[in-house]
Amino acid sequence: MTTIYPSIDELKEQAKRLRQAIAARGGDMAHSAALELVAKQYGLRDWNTLAALAAKPNAMPIAPAVVGNAVRGRYLNQPFTGRVLALSEQSGGLYRITIHFDDPVDVVTFESFSAFRQRINAQIDVNGISPRKTSDGVPHLVLDI
């Protein structure tokens, strides 16, 4: 499970409000001590750990789909609707996705021949677009997100 932390500026504002609340009750606290207490509130050992974790989620891509969700888009330039059966993160900000189409999709454009697929495995980026392309430059899979 990934915890999403507020931005560093928001965390510093929390520490500032904590100092103000303690001062309103007649206490005194250094800003660094307030930062350390904010880190403890998030279950972390110190401010440096919290600051590092707070910066990390902003750089992480968000998955373009969720297992079990209905999806639609184009596969080999054919429209489809279906359901995500599997999704796993790979290196380079890519995802491996398995989709079961509601209705089989003809993956051949030749008039005298057809080949239907109902379940596919593909690689997509955070925008739901496959880095692999057909010979005419169209991505193999494009999800409508």
SULCOR-V298373 format. One record per residue. N is the residue number from 0. RES is the residue in one small letter. D_FIRST is the distance of its C-alpha to the first C-alpha in Angstrom with 2 decimals. Layout:
n->N res->RES d_first->D_FIRST
n->N res->RES d_first->D_FIRST
This chain:
n->0 res->m d_first->0.00
n->1 res->t d_first->3.80
n->2 res->t d_first->6.52
n->3 res->i d_first->9.71
n->4 res->y d_first->12.73
n->5 res->p d_first->16.30
n->6 res->s d_first->18.77
n->7 res->i d_first->20.75
n->8 res->d d_first->23.77
n->9 res->e d_first->22.10
n->10 res->l d_first->20.97
n->11 res->k d_first->24.57
n->12 res->e d_first->25.88
n->13 res->q d_first->23.97
n->14 res->a d_first->25.67
n->15 res->k d_first->28.95
n->16 res->r d_first->28.76
n->17 res->l d_first->28.04
n->18 res->r d_first->31.15
n->19 res->q d_first->33.16
n->20 res->a d_first->32.30
n->21 res->i d_first->33.34
n->22 res->a d_first->36.46
n->23 res->a d_first->37.38
n->24 res->r d_first->37.57
n->25 res->g d_first->39.76
n->26 res->g d_first->37.29
n->27 res->d d_first->36.69
n->28 res->m d_first->33.56
n->29 res->a d_first->33.10
n->30 res->h d_first->30.58
n->31 res->s d_first->28.91
n->32 res->a d_first->28.56
n->33 res->a d_first->27.00
n->34 res->l d_first->24.42
n->35 res->e d_first->23.61
n->36 res->l d_first->23.30
n->37 res->v d_first->20.92
n->38 res->a d_first->18.65
n->39 res->k d_first->19.07
n->40 res->q d_first->18.11
n->41 res->y d_first->14.60
n->42 res->g d_first->14.62
n->43 res->l d_first->15.59
n->44 res->r d_first->18.84
n->45 res->d d_first->20.64
n->46 res->w d_first->21.10
n->47 res->n d_first->20.97
n->48 res->t d_first->17.41
n->49 res->l d_first->16.38
n->50 res->a d_first->18.61
n->51 res->a d_first->17.18
n->52 res->l d_first->13.54
n->53 res->a d_first->15.06
n->54 res->a d_first->16.97
n->55 res->k d_first->14.30
n->56 res->p d_first->12.38
n->57 res->n d_first->15.93
n->58 res->a d_first->16.72
n->59 res->m d_first->13.86
n->60 res->p d_first->15.01
n->61 res->i d_first->13.50
n->62 res->a d_first->13.74
n->63 res->p d_first->17.20
n->64 res->a d_first->16.62
n->65 res->v d_first->14.46
n->66 res->v d_first->15.34
n->67 res->g d_first->18.04
n->68 res->n d_first->19.17
n->69 res->a d_first->22.82
n->70 res->v d_first->23.79
n->71 res->r d_first->27.15
n->72 res->g d_first->28.77
n->73 res->r d_first->31.20
n->74 res->y d_first->31.26
n->75 res->l d_first->34.23
n->76 res->n d_first->35.52
n->77 res->q d_first->35.61
n->78 res->p d_first->33.87
n->79 res->f d_first->31.41
n->80 res->t d_first->29.11
n->81 res->g d_first->26.56
n->82 res->r d_first->23.15
n->83 res->v d_first->20.10
n->84 res->l d_first->19.82
n->85 res->a d_first->17.38
n->86 res->l d_first->15.45
n->87 res->s d_first->14.26
n->88 res->e d_first->13.97
n->89 res->q d_first->17.01
n->90 res->s d_first->18.53
n->91 res->g d_first->20.43
n->92 res->g d_first->18.22
n->93 res->l d_first->19.17
n->94 res->y d_first->17.62
n->95 res->r d_first->19.22
n->96 res->i d_first->19.79
n->97 res->t d_first->21.80
n->98 res->i d_first->23.71
n->99 res->h d_first->26.20
n->100 res->f d_first->28.98
n->101 res->d d_first->30.64
n->102 res->d d_first->34.00
n->103 res->p d_first->34.79
n->104 res->v d_first->35.27
n->105 res->d d_first->38.39
n->106 res->v d_first->37.36
n->107 res->v d_first->41.00
n->108 res->t d_first->43.15
n->109 res->f d_first->46.45
n->110 res->e d_first->48.65
n->111 res->s d_first->50.08
n->112 res->f d_first->46.87
n->113 res->s d_first->43.51
n->114 res->a d_first->40.31
n->115 res->f d_first->37.65
n->116 res->r d_first->33.95
n->117 res->q d_first->31.59
n->118 res->r d_first->28.42
n->119 res->i d_first->27.35
n->120 res->n d_first->24.92
n->121 res->a d_first->24.65
n->122 res->q d_first->22.98
n->123 res->i d_first->22.09
n->124 res->d d_first->21.12
n->125 res->v d_first->19.02
n->126 res->n d_first->22.15
n->127 res->g d_first->22.32
n->128 res->i d_first->25.39
n->129 res->s d_first->26.28
n->130 res->p d_first->27.63
n->131 res->r d_first->30.23
n->132 res->k d_first->33.34
n->133 res->t d_first->36.44
n->134 res->s d_first->39.81
n->135 res->d d_first->40.49
n->136 res->g d_first->37.33
n->137 res->v d_first->35.29
n->138 res->p d_first->31.59
n->139 res->h d_first->31.04
n->140 res->l d_first->28.23
n->141 res->v d_first->27.69
n->142 res->l d_first->25.25
n->143 res->d d_first->26.28
n->144 res->i d_first->23.34
